[in-house]
Amino acid sequence: MTTVDPTAPAQEPLHRLRFEEPGPPRPAELPGGAPAWLVSRYADVRQVLSDPRFGRARLYAVGAPALSDVPDLVNDPDLMFNQDGPDHLRLRRTLRRAFTPRAVARWRPWIAATVEELLDRLEARRQPVDFVAEFALPLPAAVISRLMGLDDSAWDRIRHWSEHAFSDGTHESEHVAAAIEEFSAFGAGLLAERRRTPGDDLVSGIVTAADAEGGVPEAQLVSLVCGLVVGGHDSTMTMLGNALLYLLGERRDAWPRIGADEEAAGRVVDRLVHLVPLGDDRGSIRHAAADVEVGGVTIPAGSTVIADCGMANRDPEVFPPATLHDLFAPLEAPTLSFGAGPHYCLGAWLARAELQLALHRLAARLPRLRLAEPVGAVVWRTGTTSRSPRTLGVTW
């Protein structure tokens, strides 16, 4: 599990979180106090995330301990991430060609053009400039809008829905429920519109693929669309804000090379995704359908299992401490930040492309970019399961 330096102020940057040493599977507790097993070593976490005996759907069975005190999109049983076996595969097949490396390679030119356009606007602003408002949010929002054929006018509502859909439990239940109901109505309306007038966007592709697949419940399609809208911008926005805070605040020495070498920028992105989590809680929870031996320990059937990807990403047996923080060193093994197995993040290649192009071109065009305020003065965006600067003043 993770801990925060007890001498540090609240809301330390996520790259400063301290992690316990990974070890064999051991008894633990869910946030609400229900018993669970903690799995933390790299090989063990990969096994739990890849073994079909560890699933998500049974976490939402009648009588299962609640994973959250308030409703949220992450714990919607209809979400693709919470499906297993044939149900999960049927939904995933509706997107099988959308996020492949080949598809993302075709999108790179217009992602790069969007980056340049945002940099033009950024440079025209009076300094200091809020990096979050002018770049970190607009970039992934523009990309997912183009992919899904979304109207820019919807983004104020989408941000509101996103904050509640990924609530960390601090929002009032009725507010979260109302936001998710509105968001679901938006997703249902988007699907209905694309059925009437299909185009070449991702939602039209989902409709076509789902109709060809047959048997996909409409509620699952609505959750899929809403999940793509939220996941398609929130994670990249979060990572961009946290990455720039780390690079300009503590690793300014890496900035010139990031701007000079796009390939090197890609390695930096891999390291940053690996080392800087999206939020304070990195546990990916599963349900054991049978007795399974993991790392020499038998986890009993019916157990809830917390697979701690943050601890596993720092397993010294896989990622040597000597190179763990070398931003330009290739990763020794695939990161678990995108998960593993059947639920591996569909948007991993897209997120990597956006981050690589963004950081490379930022460093190339703004070599003197620097923070306009101390790291300790950052106001954090809270209330959701991800965390990043709410605003981030920069100058050059």
C-alpha positions as CSV (number, residue, x, y, z in Angstrom):
1,M,0.0,0.0,0.0
2,T,1.0,3.6,-0.3
3,T,1.8,6.1,2.4
4,V,2.5,9.8,2.4
5,D,5.5,11.3,4.2
6,P,4.1,12.2,7.7
7,T,6.2,15.3,7.9
8,A,4.9,16.6,4.5
9,P,1.9,18.9,4.0
10,A,-1.4,17.4,2.9
11,Q,-1.8,16.8,-0.9
12,E,1.9,16.1,-1.6
13,P,2.5,15.7,-5.4
14,L,1.8,12.1,-6.4
15,H,5.4,11.5,-7.5
16,R,6.4,11.9,-3.9
17,L,4.1,9.2,-2.5
18,R,6.0,6.5,-0.5
19,F,5.4,2.9,-1.1
20,E,5.8,-0.1,1.1
21,E,8.1,-2.9,0.0
22,P,6.2,-5.5,-2.0
23,G,5.9,-8.9,-0.4
24,P,3.9,-12.1,-0.4
25,P,0.1,-11.9,-0.5
26,R,-1.2,-11.0,2.9
27,P,-4.6,-10.2,4.6
28,A,-5.7,-6.6,4.3
29,E,-8.9,-4.6,4.4
30,L,-11.0,-2.6,1.9
31,P,-11.6,1.0,2.8
32,G,-14.9,0.1,4.4
33,G,-13.3,-2.5,6.7
34,A,-14.3,-5.6,4.8
35,P,-11.5,-8.3,4.7
36,A,-9.4,-8.7,1.5
37,W,-6.0,-10.0,0.3
38,L,-3.3,-7.6,-0.7
39,V,-1.1,-8.7,-3.6
40,S,1.9,-6.4,-4.3
41,R,4.8,-8.1,-6.1
42,Y,5.0,-7.6,-9.8
43,A,4.6,-11.2,-10.9
44,D,1.8,-11.8,-8.4
45,V,-0.1,-8.7,-9.5
46,R,0.3,-9.6,-13.2
47,Q,-1.1,-13.1,-12.3
48,V,-4.2,-11.7,-10.5
49,L,-4.9,-9.2,-13.4
50,S,-4.5,-11.9,-16.1
51,D,-6.0,-15.1,-14.5
52,P,-9.7,-15.4,-15.4
53,R,-10.4,-16.9,-12.0
54,F,-9.9,-13.4,-10.7
55,G,-12.8,-11.3,-12.0
56,R,-14.7,-8.1,-11.6
57,A,-18.4,-9.0,-12.1
58,R,-18.8,-11.0,-8.8
59,L,-17.7,-7.9,-6.9
60,Y,-21.2,-6.6,-7.6
61,A,-23.2,-9.7,-6.7
62,V,-25.9,-9.5,-4.1
63,G,-24.4,-9.5,-0.7
64,A,-20.9,-8.5,-1.8
65,P,-19.2,-5.8,0.3
66,A,-19.7,-2.3,-1.1
67,L,-16.7,-0.9,-2.9
68,S,-17.9,2.7,-2.5
69,D,-20.2,4.6,-0.2
70,V,-21.7,6.6,-3.1
71,P,-22.8,5.6,-6.6
72,D,-20.2,6.2,-9.3
73,L,-19.4,5.2,-12.9
74,V,-16.4,3.1,-11.9
75,N,-18.6,0.8,-9.9
76,D,-21.4,0.6,-12.4
77,P,-21.9,-3.2,-13.0
78,D,-22.8,-2.4,-16.7
79,L,-19.3,-0.8,-17.3
80,M,-17.1,-2.9,-19.6
81,F,-14.4,-2.9,-16.9
82,N,-16.8,-4.7,-14.6
83,Q,-17.7,-7.5,-17.0
84,D,-16.0,-10.8,-17.3
85,G,-15.8,-13.7,-19.8
86,P,-18.1,-13.6,-22.8
87,D,-19.9,-10.5,-21.7
88,H,-16.6,-8.6,-21.5
89,L,-15.3,-9.9,-24.8
90,R,-18.6,-9.0,-26.6
91,L,-18.3,-5.4,-25.4
92,R,-14.6,-5.2,-26.1
93,R,-15.0,-6.5,-29.6
94,T,-17.1,-3.4,-30.4
95,L,-13.9,-1.4,-30.0
96,R,-11.3,-3.9,-31.2
97,R,-10.1,-1.9,-34.1
98,A,-10.5,1.6,-32.6
99,F,-7.4,1.8,-30.3
100,T,-4.8,-0.4,-31.9
101,P,-1.3,0.9,-32.4
102,R,-2.0,1.1,-36.2
103,A,-5.1,3.2,-35.6
104,V,-3.3,5.5,-33.3
105,A,-0.5,5.9,-35.8
106,R,-3.0,7.2,-38.3
107,W,-4.2,9.7,-35.8
108,R,-0.8,11.1,-34.9
109,P,-0.7,13.8,-37.6
110,W,-4.0,15.4,-36.4
111,I,-3.0,15.0,-32.7
112,A,0.3,16.7,-33.5
113,A,-1.6,19.5,-35.3
114,T,-3.9,20.0,-32.3
115,V,-0.8,20.2,-30.0
116,E,0.7,22.9,-32.3
117,E,-2.6,24.9,-32.4
118,L,-2.8,24.8,-28.6
119,L,0.8,25.9,-28.3
120,D,0.1,28.8,-30.6
121,R,-2.8,29.9,-28.3
122,L,-0.6,29.3,-25.2
123,E,2.2,31.6,-26.5
124,A,-0.3,34.3,-27.4
125,R,-1.7,34.4,-23.8
126,R,-0.5,36.9,-21.2
127,Q,2.0,35.3,-18.8
128,P,1.7,33.6,-16.4
129,V,-0.6,31.1,-18.1
130,D,-2.7,28.4,-16.5
131,F,-1.3,25.2,-18.2
132,V,-4.3,23.1,-17.1
133,A,-6.9,25.4,-18.6
134,E,-4.9,26.3,-21.8
135,F,-3.4,22.9,-22.6
136,A,-3.7,19.9,-20.3
137,L,-7.5,19.8,-20.5
138,P,-8.1,21.1,-24.1
139,L,-5.7,18.6,-25.7
140,P,-7.4,15.3,-24.6
141,A,-10.8,17.0,-24.8
142,A,-10.2,17.9,-28.4
143,V,-8.9,14.4,-29.3
144,I,-11.8,12.5,-27.7
145,S,-14.2,15.0,-29.2
146,R,-12.9,14.3,-32.7
147,L,-12.9,10.6,-32.2
148,M,-16.5,10.5,-30.8
149,G,-17.9,13.3,-32.8
150,L,-18.8,15.4,-29.7
151,D,-19.9,19.0,-29.8
152,D,-17.5,21.4,-27.9
153,S,-20.5,23.0,-26.3
154,A,-21.1,19.9,-24.2
155,W,-17.7,20.1,-22.3
156,D,-18.9,22.2,-19.4
157,R,-21.5,19.5,-18.6
158,I,-19.1,16.7,-19.3
159,R,-16.5,18.1,-16.8
160,H,-19.3,18.3,-14.2
161,W,-20.4,14.7,-14.9
162,S,-16.8,13.5,-14.8
163,E,-16.1,14.9,-11.4
164,H,-19.1,13.0,-10.0
165,A,-18.7,9.9,-12.1
166,F,-15.2,9.3,-10.7
167,S,-16.1,10.6,-7.2
168,D,-13.8,9.6,-4.4
169,G,-16.8,9.4,-2.0
170,T,-16.7,13.0,-0.8
171,H,-19.6,14.1,-3.0
172,E,-23.1,13.7,-1.6
173,S,-24.8,10.6,-2.9
174,E,-27.8,12.4,-4.3
175,H,-25.6,14.8,-6.3
176,V,-23.6,11.9,-7.7
177,A,-26.7,9.9,-8.6
178,A,-28.2,13.0,-10.3
179,A,-25.1,13.6,-12.3
180,I,-24.7,10.0,-13.4
181,E,-28.4,10.0,-14.4
182,E,-27.8,13.1,-16.6
183,F,-24.6,11.6,-18.0
184,S,-26.4,8.3,-18.9
185,A,-29.2,10.2,-20.6
186,F,-26.5,12.1,-22.6
187,G,-24.8,8.7,-23.6
188,A,-28.2,7.2,-24.5
189,G,-29.1,10.2,-26.6
190,L,-25.7,10.1,-28.4
191,L,-26.2,6.4,-29.3
192,A,-29.8,7.1,-30.6
193,E,-28.5,10.0,-32.7
194,R,-25.8,7.9,-34.3
195,R,-28.3,5.1,-35.1
196,R,-30.4,7.7,-36.9
197,T,-27.5,9.4,-38.7
198,P,-24.3,7.4,-38.5
199,G,-21.0,8.9,-39.3
200,D,-17.3,7.9,-39.3
201,D,-16.9,8.6,-35.5
202,L,-16.2,6.1,-32.7
203,V,-19.8,6.1,-31.4
204,S,-21.2,5.2,-34.9
205,G,-18.6,2.4,-35.0
206,I,-19.8,1.1,-31.6
207,V,-23.4,1.1,-32.8
208,T,-22.6,-0.8,-36.0
209,A,-20.3,-3.3,-34.2
210,A,-22.9,-3.9,-31.4
211,D,-25.7,-4.5,-33.9
212,A,-23.5,-6.9,-35.8
213,E,-22.4,-8.6,-32.5
214,G,-26.0,-8.9,-31.3
215,G,-27.2,-9.4,-27.7
216,V,-25.3,-6.4,-26.2
217,P,-27.6,-4.7,-23.6
218,E,-28.3,-1.1,-24.2
219,A,-27.3,-0.2,-20.6
220,Q,-23.8,-1.6,-21.3
221,L,-23.5,0.4,-24.4
222,V,-24.5,3.6,-22.6
223,S,-21.9,2.9,-19.9
224,L,-19.3,2.1,-22.5
225,V,-19.9,5.5,-24.2
226,C,-19.8,7.4,-21.0
227,G,-16.7,5.6,-19.8
228,L,-14.9,6.5,-23.1
229,V,-15.9,10.1,-22.8
230,V,-14.6,10.4,-19.2
231,G,-11.6,8.1,-19.5
232,G,-10.6,9.6,-22.8
233,H,-9.8,13.0,-21.4
234,D,-9.5,12.7,-17.6
235,S,-6.6,10.4,-17.4
236,T,-4.5,12.2,-20.0
237,M,-5.3,15.6,-18.4
238,T,-4.3,14.3,-15.0
239,M,-1.1,12.8,-16.3
240,L,-0.1,16.0,-18.2
241,G,-0.6,18.2,-15.1
242,N,1.3,15.8,-12.8
243,A,4.1,15.2,-15.4
244,L,4.8,18.9,-16.0
245,L,4.7,19.6,-12.2
246,Y,7.4,16.9,-11.7
247,L,9.5,17.8,-14.7
248,L,9.6,21.6,-14.2
249,G,9.6,21.3,-10.4
250,E,12.2,18.6,-9.8
251,R,13.6,17.3,-13.1
252,R,14.3,20.4,-15.1
253,D,17.5,18.9,-16.3
254,A,15.5,16.5,-18.5
255,W,13.6,19.3,-20.3
256,P,16.2,20.1,-23.1
257,R,16.5,16.4,-24.2
258,I,12.7,16.0,-24.2
259,G,12.5,18.9,-26.6
260,A,15.4,17.7,-28.8
261,D,14.5,14.0,-29.2
262,E,10.9,12.8,-29.7
263,E,11.9,9.2,-29.2
264,A,13.5,10.1,-25.9
265,A,10.3,11.9,-24.9
266,G,8.5,8.7,-25.5
267,R,10.8,6.9,-23.0
268,V,10.2,9.7,-20.5
269,V,6.4,9.2,-20.9
270,D,6.8,5.5,-20.3
271,R,8.7,6.2,-17.1
272,L,6.3,8.9,-15.9
273,V,3.2,6.7,-16.5
274,H,5.0,4.0,-14.6
275,L,6.1,6.1,-11.6
276,V,3.4,8.8,-11.2
277,P,0.0,7.3,-10.4
278,L,-3.3,9.0,-11.4
279,G,-4.5,9.1,-7.8
280,D,-3.7,8.2,-4.2
281,D,-5.3,4.7,-4.4
282,R,-3.8,2.4,-6.9
283,G,-5.5,-0.9,-5.8
284,S,-7.2,-2.8,-8.6
285,I,-9.8,-5.0,-7.0
286,R,-10.8,-8.5,-8.1
287,H,-12.9,-11.4,-6.8
288,A,-11.4,-15.0,-6.5
289,A,-13.8,-17.5,-8.1
290,A,-11.7,-20.5,-6.8
291,D,-8.8,-21.3,-4.6
292,V,-5.8,-19.9,-6.4
293,E,-2.1,-20.1,-5.4
294,V,-0.4,-16.7,-5.8
295,G,3.2,-16.2,-4.9
296,G,3.2,-19.4,-2.8
297,V,0.1,-18.4,-0.8
298,T,-3.4,-19.9,-1.4
299,I,-6.0,-17.2,-1.8
300,P,-9.4,-18.8,-0.9
301,A,-12.4,-18.8,-3.2
302,G,-14.7,-15.9,-2.5
303,S,-11.9,-13.6,-1.4
304,T,-11.7,-10.0,-2.5
305,V,-8.2,-9.2,-3.8
306,I,-6.4,-5.9,-4.0
307,A,-3.8,-5.9,-6.7
308,D,-1.5,-2.9,-5.9
309,C,0.0,-1.8,-9.2
310,G,1.9,1.1,-7.5
311,M,3.8,-1.3,-5.3
312,A,4.3,-3.8,-8.1
313,N,5.7,-1.0,-10.4
314,R,8.5,-0.5,-7.8
315,D,9.3,-4.2,-7.2
316,P,13.1,-4.2,-6.9
317,E,13.2,-7.7,-8.3
318,V,11.9,-6.3,-11.6
319,F,12.7,-2.6,-11.6
320,P,16.2,-2.1,-10.1
321,P,16.4,0.9,-7.7
322,A,19.4,2.2,-9.6
323,T,17.4,2.9,-12.8
324,L,13.9,3.3,-11.4
325,H,14.1,7.1,-11.6
326,D,16.2,7.3,-14.8
327,L,13.6,9.0,-17.0
328,F,15.4,8.1,-20.3
329,A,16.0,4.4,-19.5
330,P,13.7,1.9,-21.2
331,L,11.4,0.1,-18.8
332,E,12.7,-3.3,-17.8
333,A,9.2,-4.8,-18.0
334,P,5.8,-3.6,-19.1
335,T,4.3,-1.2,-16.6
336,L,1.2,-2.2,-14.7
337,S,-0.2,1.4,-14.8
338,F,-2.4,0.4,-17.7
339,G,-3.3,-2.9,-16.1
340,A,-2.7,-6.3,-17.6
341,G,-4.7,-9.2,-19.0
342,P,-8.2,-9.0,-20.5
343,H,-8.9,-5.6,-18.8
344,Y,-5.7,-4.0,-20.1
345,C,-6.5,-0.3,-20.8
346,L,-7.8,0.1,-24.4
347,G,-6.6,3.7,-24.6
348,A,-3.0,3.0,-23.6
349,W,-1.6,3.6,-27.1
350,L,-3.6,6.8,-27.5
351,A,-2.7,8.2,-24.1
352,R,1.0,7.5,-24.8
353,A,0.9,9.2,-28.2
354,E,-0.8,12.3,-26.7
355,L,1.6,12.6,-23.8
356,Q,4.7,12.0,-26.0
357,L,3.7,14.6,-28.6
358,A,2.6,17.1,-26.0
359,L,5.8,17.0,-23.8
360,H,8.1,16.9,-26.8
361,R,6.6,19.9,-28.5
362,L,6.2,21.8,-25.3
363,A,9.9,21.4,-24.5
364,A,10.9,22.1,-28.2
365,R,8.9,25.3,-28.5
366,L,9.2,26.5,-24.9
367,P,12.7,25.6,-23.8
368,R,12.6,28.1,-21.0
369,L,9.2,27.0,-19.7
370,R,9.1,27.1,-15.9
371,L,6.7,27.1,-13.0
372,A,5.3,30.4,-12.0
373,E,4.8,29.3,-8.4
374,P,6.4,26.9,-5.9
375,V,5.4,23.3,-6.0
376,G,4.1,23.7,-2.4
377,A,1.6,26.4,-3.5
378,V,-0.2,24.2,-6.0
379,V,-4.0,23.9,-5.4
380,W,-5.1,20.3,-6.1
381,R,-8.1,19.0,-7.9
382,T,-9.8,16.7,-5.4
383,G,-13.0,14.9,-5.0
384,T,-12.3,12.3,-7.7
385,T,-10.3,9.1,-7.8
386,S,-7.6,10.9,-9.9
387,R,-5.7,13.9,-8.6
388,S,-3.7,16.6,-10.4
389,P,-3.2,20.4,-10.1
390,R,-6.4,22.3,-10.4
391,T,-4.4,25.2,-11.9
392,L,-0.7,25.3,-12.8
393,G,0.8,28.7,-13.6
394,V,3.7,28.6,-16.1
395,T,5.9,31.2,-17.7
396,W,8.8,31.3,-20.1
